[in-house]
Amino acid sequence: MNVLFCILFTFFIVVIQTILLPSFSFFINCFDLMIINVIFLCLISSHQSVILGIMLIGIVMDSVSGAPFAYHLFTYLWIFILVSVFKQMFFQKSVVFVMVIGVVAIGIEQGLFVFSILVKSGLEDFLGFNYSLFIPQLLSGGIIIAPGVWMIENCYRSWIKCGLSIQRQWEKVRDS
């Protein structure tokens, strides 16, 4: 039941990020919305199976986004490591914690992007790149990620309640 929710929600975010948002001009510089999903997965579960799910999400995003191979995969794995380490030290339901983790996650993603520019194009393109494009992504991520994680968490709780309700009704029908 949990895996089905994660698959459906991941598919929903992939569709929004790759099909719907690019058609709006004001979302061109939007951060990677899948970061919200990755942070949510890291916060709700400490199982090592989450690593496999995050790797699959990274591979899917690498294949549909046109980014360099393993760009999203490495980004999401670093976010998982970061959240796993820091959620043991801080109150993980804190809005401030989720906001800081979100901004740092976007920073990790942008850092890997800048590193790929350096490796692929050399020092001249690296120094000539317009880094001010990252500021709106960091700001929007700081604002959107915490409510996004909260929204997913509420959807997840509703999904669990609905599943339990269906299971109880099924047991009543079966026992009758």
N, C-alpha and C positions, 0 to 999 in steps of 0.2 A: 504494500500500500504506500509506504514512504517512497520507495523507488519510483513508483508510477507518478506520484506527485512531482518528484524531482525531474523526471523525464518530460512530463507535460509542461512544467514551468520553464525548463530550459528551452524546450522547443518554442514556447511562447516568446521568450526573450530573444531567441535567435531570429524569429520572424520579425519582431518589432525592430530589432537593431539592423538587420540586413535588408529588410524590404520597406517597412513603413517610415522609419526616421530619415533615411537618406533622401526621401522625396520632399522633406521640409528644409528650407535653406538655413533656418536658425539652429538646426541640429547637426550641422556639418562638423562643428568642433566639439561635439558631445563626447564624453568619455565612454569607455567600454561598459555598457550596461551589464554585461555578464559578470563584472566584478561584484555587483550586488548579490547575484546568485552564489558566487563562489564564497563570499564572506558569510552568507546565510548558511551554506552547507558546512562551513568550518565551525560555525557557532553552535549548530544544533547537534552535531555529531563529532565524536572524537575517535570513531572507528577508523581503522586503516583502510576500509573499503571506500571511504570518501576520497582517498587519493586516486583510486581507480576511476571514480566518477568525475573528479576534477580533470584527470588526464583525458578522459573521453570528451569532456566539454572543450578542453583546449584543442584537441585534434579536430573536432567539429568546427570550432571557430577559426582555426588555421585554414581549414579547407574552404570555408565559405567566405572568408574575409579578404583573401588575396594578400594577406600579410606574409612576411618571410616565414618559412616552415619552422615550426616549434616556437614561434614568438608568443602566442597566447598560452601554449602549453607551459613554457617556462614561467611566464608571468603568473599564471594561476597556481603553479606549484610553489613559487616564492611567496605568494599571498597566503597559501595554506600553511607554509612553515611559519610565517610571521604571525598569523592569527593563532596558530597552535601554541607558539611560545608565549605570546602575550596574554592569551585568555586564561592562562594559569596564574598570572600575576595580578590581573585586574578583574573588576566586576564586568563580565562580558555582556550584560544587558544594558550597560550604561550607554546613553546616547553619545556622550563625549568619546568613549572608547571606540564606538562604531564609526563616528565621524573621523577620528584620528586614523584609525585603521584604513578607512576608505581613502583618505587623502594620501596616506603612505602607499596604498596599493596602486593608486593612479600614478604616484611618483615612481614606483617600481616599473610600471608599464611604460611610462615615458622614458625612464632611464634605459630600459632595454631597447626602446625605439631609437634613442640617440646613439646608443652603442652600435646598433645595426647600421645606422647612417655612417658612423665612423669606420666600421669594418668594410662596408660595401663601397662607399664613395671616397673615402680618404679625408684627410684633415681639412682641405679647402672647403668642401661642402659642409663638413661638421662645424667649422667656424662661421660659415655664412648662413647657417640655418636660422630661421626666425623662431626663437625659443619663446617668444611672447604668446604663441598659440597655445602653450601649455597652461597658462594662467587661467583662462576660462574653464578648462577641463578640471583643474584642481578646485576652483571655486564651486563649479556646478556639482562636482563629486562630493565636496564637503557639505553641500546643502541637500543633495538628493539621496546619497547612499544610506544614511541613517533612517529616513522615512521609508526608503525602498526595502530595507531589511525588515523594518517593522511591518510593512504591508505584506511581505512574503510570509513572515511569521504568523500574522493573523490569518492569511489564506491557508497556511499549513495547519493551524489549529482547527479551522473550520473543516478542512479536508479530513482530519483525524476524527472530529466529532461526527461528521457525516458517515464516515466509514464504520465507526462504532455503532451508530444508529442502524445502519443497514445490516450490520452483523447481528445485532440484537433482534431485529425484525426477522431475519433469516432463521435465527435459532427458534423464535416463537413459531414460525411457520413449520419448521422441521419437527418441533416437539408436538405440534398439534396432530 
